[in-house]
Structures are given as C-alpha cells and as structure tokens.
C-alpha cells in the first residue's frame, strides 16, 4: 500500500477499504490520482486539515463514470465517518463540490480541494498524456466519436473559464501549464 497521509489512526479499516477501491484497475481515478490530490492539498497548505484531507480521500471513492458518483462518494463518507470526531457535514459538502469544481468565493476549503483535484491539468506534458489516456480507458465502452464529443465539451467548458483554479497559489503556479495542456488536447481532439 502506498504511504498516503491518513488523519484517523483509529479508522485504518476505512482507509484500507478506500485504498482497495482506488486500486481496482481504474484508468485515471486510481491510487496515483489519490496520491497526487493529497500532495496538492498539502502543497496548498491544508495537509493538516482533517476534513479537507478526508474529503480528498473520499472524493472519488465511488467512481463508475456516472452522474451521481460524487453524491454516492459523499454518502459513503457520511456513513463511514459517523462517530469519528470529525465534521462529517464539512467532509461530505467538500466531496460534493468536486462534481462541479465551483466553490463559492471565499470557500477556502472548497477552493483547495477543487484546485487539488484539477491540478492534473497542470501536469508536465508526459503525465498529462497519461492522464488523458487513463480517462479514455475509463470510458472505453464509448465509441471514439462519442468519447471525443464528450471530452471536447468538458475541456472546452474548462478552457472557457476565466480561471481554472481558485486559489492564488494555483493560479500563479499551475494555470499557465494547465492552459497549454488543455489547448493541446482540444486541438488533438479536433483533429489538428
């Protein structure tokens, strides 16, 4: 098992079940993604915040490519964390935010989690290609044309935002590379 920061030493069984879920052969939303999100949460200064770290752990706990994956992940967090001495409502609220990556202005914890989840957009080009291939693998059931249309819609929506990231740190350090990666993938998907 990778060495991932887990803030609840009394609930290692919950951690182990989450690790097992992330290790089920997902294309992108796997243990590597979890490790990267946790590292970005730490980079954004919230690595000691129990609720933010737990939300990172649970944000893709259920990942089947459905519209309700985040909601189901939040419900799982709520059921697994009852009585653990943490703000369960905050954890589940944060998990739900990863469905849209659109926290309210001033929602620092939401901004951190959403930025950490989207930080893959700012990866070096090789890692970004691996990420894109992993996403394609997760949707392998779709014909190429359908996947391409759906992926283009998602990427163009992201690219149209005034800012991809909400925290000042992420905007300064990650935004330029993320914009370049998005532009490159959009161009490739359009056949350019």
Steps between C-alpha positions, in 0.01 A plus 500: 500500500637846414591729787204738493421741783199373697383724786297245701728236656199335663331438166765323296238251383318783321829609343577146387157464336550831319844391379347175373235699310756728337711195407234326290653569158347840434656681209568836662305529827733258677752498785740719301227762460420480873869543587530798264190669645627449856839644400333806343282551812824507698665732247204737540557508877212283622680169549431519874130575458321178588179579316671610178729195503206267562304666220798436271494134602127464440453727196530211250429212739213404270605533139296326235476783246149595607345839568448405864851379586579804716166475681555131565855575618364765739241257636773241551709755688202588716436139591865409560592806707207513741632511856858559387522843665521691174268751335323248277276767346808692387663190351188407305447861386854510366466166322184624328685810375722282283201433275519857366831636630314825563530602867353829615744793518673494837441126557868434564465129576287449190749696291790289627330167435374599155838643400677188627263279300551705182877535548554213255417752228830670583712184488805478280404398144595132544293460818214691337502253208487211750206670673313548171563137405376392842179697455450339158550156658230577757259570215615217274138387461430813293573515128783737412271763347275511806794518737665772294182712499451460875864564584508808277192638675663455842835647394345794315288580805812501715697706248222760484528580870667825597716297738538124529615526859360689798796535734756769428781246526347268241420784264858620517676163491267270306278706269746562212595132462138391537391739225773365271400140568131572442572682174717214376243229582212702355700547179577126484136405559393736221741319270758778491 
